[in-house]
Amino acid sequence: MANNVVRKRPLHRILLAAGMWLIPVVAVIFGAGNWLPPLASEHGAGIDGILRYLLITVGALLVIGHLVLGYFILRFGGQERVGPFRMPSARTERMWSLVPVVILALVAEGGVLVLGLPVWDKFYASAAPADSVVIEVTAEQFAWNVRYSGPDGKFGPTDPKRITLNEPLGLDRSDPATKDDILVLNEIWVPLGLPVQILLRSKDTLHSFFLPNFRVKQDAVPGMNIQFWFVPTKVGTFELACAELCGLGHFEMRGLFHVLPREEFQKWLSEQSPAQ
């Protein structure tokens, strides 16, 4: 007589499978929240779009993978003998080896090409508009040296050989273009709705210019003058942080980024004293 005894699945196997299914549920609950800081820049919507795209696509792969893994544990776990598992044919094996590669390539590279490149082009590849407010930012351990060009629209020349404790940027004070330059430490003031072009430098080691609310994060590399621009869309005071470990005082390298209405910015700018 045929043996029709149904084998019960052990409790530990059921719990393990349930745990596998619970992990993506918890990940989806936490990932679905609005965890990004409030947006305050024009191009930031594109950055957020890329992040959400990656979160949804990779999250879907996580859910599918754990559902399948939980099913395998429940269905095939506890077997006394596990033999070699082979596909019906070598062609089928090759196909199912390539399918995950194609899917992941589409998820990664498709997102970069369709969503990422337009944001990259606007942030780095395109020239800053003619009405941009140009600000030079020189990073050092552990401060942000900020310079505005003044009424003449020209930055005075700098020379590393001139750098001292009292002259952190090495300005040539004898040059006429330097006389109206405005220097600020650890604070940046910009107008609302106008393009802001940052000329980023470093005088000692790697730093990273990070404005979370503006979706701006750019390394400052010694010996390189890096330029990028963006448009602030929200009035307020925001945190400027260094996102690259740059020494023992890294935690102190913080600044403030102030966005003012245009009239208030012009008033602030006119009240500043040139570098002495």
C-alpha positions as CSV (number, residue, x, y, z in Angstrom):
1,M,0.0,0.0,0.0
2,A,1.3,3.4,-0.9
3,N,2.7,5.5,1.8
4,N,0.5,8.7,1.9
5,V,1.9,10.1,5.2
6,V,2.2,13.8,4.9
7,R,5.4,15.1,6.6
8,K,4.9,18.2,8.8
9,R,7.2,21.1,8.4
10,P,9.3,21.8,11.5
11,L,8.4,25.0,13.4
12,H,11.9,26.4,13.1
13,R,11.7,26.2,9.3
14,I,8.4,28.0,9.3
15,L,9.8,30.7,11.5
16,L,12.9,31.1,9.4
17,A,10.8,31.4,6.2
18,A,8.5,33.9,8.0
19,G,11.6,35.9,9.0
20,M,12.7,36.0,5.4
21,W,9.3,37.4,4.4
22,L,9.3,39.9,7.3
23,I,12.6,41.6,6.3
24,P,11.3,43.2,3.1
25,V,8.1,44.2,4.8
26,V,10.0,46.1,7.4
27,A,12.3,47.6,4.7
28,V,9.4,48.8,2.7
29,I,7.8,50.4,5.8
30,F,10.9,52.3,6.7
31,G,11.8,53.1,3.0
32,A,8.4,54.5,2.2
33,G,8.8,57.4,4.6
34,N,9.9,60.9,3.5
35,W,13.4,60.7,5.0
36,L,15.1,63.3,2.8
37,P,15.8,66.8,4.2
38,P,13.5,69.6,2.8
39,L,14.4,70.5,-0.7
40,A,15.8,74.1,-1.3
41,S,17.3,74.0,-4.8
42,E,16.1,73.9,-8.4
43,H,18.1,70.9,-9.6
44,G,17.5,69.0,-6.3
45,A,14.2,67.5,-7.7
46,G,16.2,65.6,-10.2
47,I,18.5,64.2,-7.5
48,D,15.5,63.2,-5.4
49,G,14.0,61.5,-8.5
50,I,17.2,59.4,-8.9
51,L,17.2,58.4,-5.3
52,R,13.5,57.4,-5.3
53,Y,14.0,55.4,-8.6
54,L,16.9,53.4,-7.0
55,L,14.9,52.9,-3.8
56,I,11.9,51.5,-5.7
57,T,13.8,49.3,-8.2
58,V,16.3,47.9,-5.7
59,G,13.6,47.6,-3.1
60,A,11.5,45.5,-5.5
61,L,14.5,43.2,-6.1
62,L,14.9,42.9,-2.3
63,V,11.3,41.9,-1.9
64,I,11.2,39.4,-4.7
65,G,14.5,37.8,-3.6
66,H,13.3,37.4,0.0
67,L,10.0,36.0,-1.1
68,V,11.6,33.4,-3.2
69,L,14.2,32.6,-0.6
70,G,11.5,32.1,2.1
71,Y,9.6,29.8,-0.3
72,F,12.7,27.7,-0.9
73,I,13.3,27.4,2.8
74,L,9.7,26.3,3.4
75,R,9.4,24.0,0.4
76,F,12.8,22.4,0.2
77,G,14.4,22.8,3.6
78,G,15.0,19.7,5.8
79,Q,15.7,17.3,3.0
80,E,17.9,14.4,3.9
81,R,19.7,14.4,0.6
82,V,20.4,17.4,-1.5
83,G,21.5,16.4,-5.0
84,P,23.0,18.7,-7.7
85,F,20.3,20.9,-9.1
86,R,20.6,21.3,-12.9
87,M,18.4,23.1,-15.4
88,P,16.7,21.0,-18.1
89,S,19.4,22.1,-20.6
90,A,22.6,24.1,-20.9
91,R,20.8,26.7,-22.9
92,T,18.3,27.3,-20.1
93,E,21.1,27.6,-17.6
94,R,22.8,30.3,-19.8
95,M,19.6,32.2,-20.2
96,W,18.9,32.3,-16.5
97,S,22.4,33.3,-15.8
98,L,22.1,36.3,-18.2
99,V,18.6,37.4,-17.1
100,P,19.8,38.8,-13.7
101,V,22.7,40.6,-15.3
102,V,20.4,42.3,-17.9
103,I,17.9,43.3,-15.2
104,L,20.5,44.8,-13.0
105,A,22.2,46.6,-15.9
106,L,18.9,48.1,-16.9
107,V,18.2,49.2,-13.4
108,A,21.6,50.8,-12.8
109,E,22.6,52.1,-16.2
110,G,19.1,52.9,-17.3
111,G,18.6,55.2,-14.3
112,V,21.9,56.9,-14.9
113,L,21.3,57.6,-18.6
114,V,17.7,58.6,-18.4
115,L,17.5,60.3,-15.0
116,G,21.1,61.0,-13.9
117,L,22.8,62.6,-17.0
118,P,20.4,65.5,-17.4
119,V,21.0,66.5,-13.7
120,W,24.8,66.0,-14.2
121,D,24.8,68.1,-17.4
122,K,23.0,71.0,-15.7
123,F,25.1,70.9,-12.5
124,Y,28.6,70.5,-14.1
125,A,28.6,70.5,-17.9
126,S,26.6,73.6,-18.6
127,A,28.0,77.1,-18.2
128,A,26.7,79.2,-15.3
129,P,24.2,81.9,-16.4
130,A,25.6,85.4,-16.9
131,D,23.6,86.7,-13.9
132,S,25.2,84.2,-11.5
133,V,26.4,85.3,-8.1
134,V,30.0,84.0,-8.1
135,I,31.5,82.9,-4.8
136,E,34.9,81.5,-4.1
137,V,35.1,79.0,-1.3
138,T,38.5,77.8,-0.1
139,A,38.5,74.9,2.3
140,E,41.1,74.3,5.0
141,Q,41.4,72.5,8.3
142,F,38.9,73.2,9.7
143,A,37.1,76.2,8.2
144,W,35.5,77.6,5.0
145,N,37.1,80.8,3.6
146,V,34.4,82.6,1.6
147,R,35.2,85.4,-0.9
148,Y,33.0,87.7,-2.9
149,S,34.5,89.7,-5.8
150,G,33.1,93.1,-4.8
151,P,31.7,95.8,-7.2
152,D,34.4,95.3,-9.9
153,G,33.3,91.7,-10.4
154,K,37.0,90.5,-10.3
155,F,38.7,88.4,-7.7
156,G,42.2,89.6,-6.7
157,P,45.0,87.1,-7.4
158,T,46.3,84.7,-4.8
159,D,49.7,83.1,-4.3
160,P,50.4,80.1,-2.0
161,K,53.7,81.7,-1.1
162,R,51.8,84.5,0.5
163,I,49.8,82.3,2.8
164,T,50.3,83.1,6.5
165,L,48.2,82.8,9.7
166,N,47.0,86.4,9.0
167,E,46.6,85.9,5.3
168,P,44.9,82.5,4.9
169,L,44.2,82.9,1.2
170,G,47.5,84.4,0.2
171,L,45.9,87.5,-1.4
172,D,48.0,90.0,-3.3
173,R,46.9,93.1,-1.4
174,S,48.7,95.4,-3.9
175,D,46.5,94.3,-6.8
176,P,43.6,96.7,-7.4
177,A,41.2,93.8,-7.9
178,T,41.8,92.7,-4.4
179,K,40.9,96.0,-2.7
180,D,37.1,95.5,-2.9
181,D,37.0,91.7,-2.3
182,I,34.8,90.7,0.6
183,L,36.0,87.9,3.0
184,V,33.7,85.9,5.2
185,L,34.5,82.9,7.4
186,N,32.2,79.9,7.7
187,E,29.2,81.7,6.3
188,I,27.8,82.1,2.8
189,W,25.1,84.6,1.8
190,V,23.2,84.2,-1.5
191,P,20.0,85.6,-3.1
192,L,16.8,83.7,-3.6
193,G,16.1,82.5,-7.2
194,L,19.4,83.6,-8.8
195,P,22.1,81.2,-10.0
196,V,24.9,80.7,-7.5
197,Q,28.3,79.7,-8.9
198,I,30.8,78.2,-6.5
199,L,34.5,78.2,-7.2
200,L,35.7,75.5,-4.9
201,R,39.4,75.0,-3.8
202,S,41.3,73.4,-1.0
203,K,44.6,74.6,0.5
204,D,45.6,71.5,2.5
205,T,43.8,68.2,2.1
206,L,40.6,66.6,0.8
207,H,37.3,68.2,2.0
208,S,33.7,67.9,0.8
209,F,31.4,70.9,0.3
210,F,28.0,69.5,1.5
211,L,24.7,71.3,1.5
212,P,22.1,68.6,2.2
213,N,19.0,70.7,1.6
214,F,20.3,71.8,-1.8
215,R,21.4,68.3,-2.8
216,V,25.0,69.6,-3.3
217,K,28.0,67.5,-2.4
218,Q,31.3,68.2,-4.1
219,D,34.9,67.2,-3.0
220,A,37.4,70.0,-2.7
221,V,40.7,68.7,-4.0
222,P,44.1,70.4,-3.5
223,G,45.5,71.8,-6.7
224,M,42.1,71.8,-8.5
225,N,39.6,74.7,-9.1
226,I,36.2,73.0,-9.3
227,Q,33.2,75.0,-10.5
228,F,29.5,74.2,-10.3
229,W,26.3,76.2,-10.0
230,F,22.7,75.8,-8.6
231,V,19.6,77.9,-8.0
232,P,18.4,78.3,-4.3
233,T,14.6,78.2,-4.1
234,K,13.9,78.6,-0.4
235,V,14.6,81.4,2.0
236,G,16.3,80.4,5.2
237,T,19.5,79.4,7.0
238,F,20.9,76.0,6.2
239,E,23.8,73.8,7.4
240,L,27.1,73.7,5.4
241,A,29.1,70.6,6.4
242,C,32.4,68.9,5.4
243,A,31.5,65.4,4.4
244,E,35.1,64.1,4.0
245,L,37.1,63.1,7.0
246,C,39.8,65.7,7.0
247,G,41.5,65.4,10.4
248,L,41.0,65.5,14.1
249,G,38.9,68.7,13.9
250,H,36.7,67.4,11.1
251,F,33.6,67.6,13.4
252,E,34.1,71.3,13.8
253,M,34.2,72.1,10.1
254,R,30.6,73.5,9.9
255,G,29.2,76.6,8.4
256,L,26.0,78.4,7.6
257,F,24.4,79.0,4.2
258,H,22.0,81.9,4.2
259,V,19.4,82.4,1.4
260,L,17.9,85.9,1.4
261,P,15.4,87.7,-0.8
262,R,17.2,89.6,-3.5
263,E,16.7,93.0,-2.0
264,E,18.0,91.9,1.4
265,F,21.0,90.2,-0.2
266,Q,22.0,93.4,-2.0
267,K,21.6,95.3,1.2
268,W,23.8,92.8,3.1
269,L,26.4,92.9,0.3
270,S,26.5,96.7,0.3
271,E,27.1,96.8,4.1
272,Q,30.2,94.5,3.9
273,S,33.6,96.0,4.4
274,P,36.3,95.0,1.7
275,A,39.3,92.9,2.8
276,Q,41.9,94.8,4.7
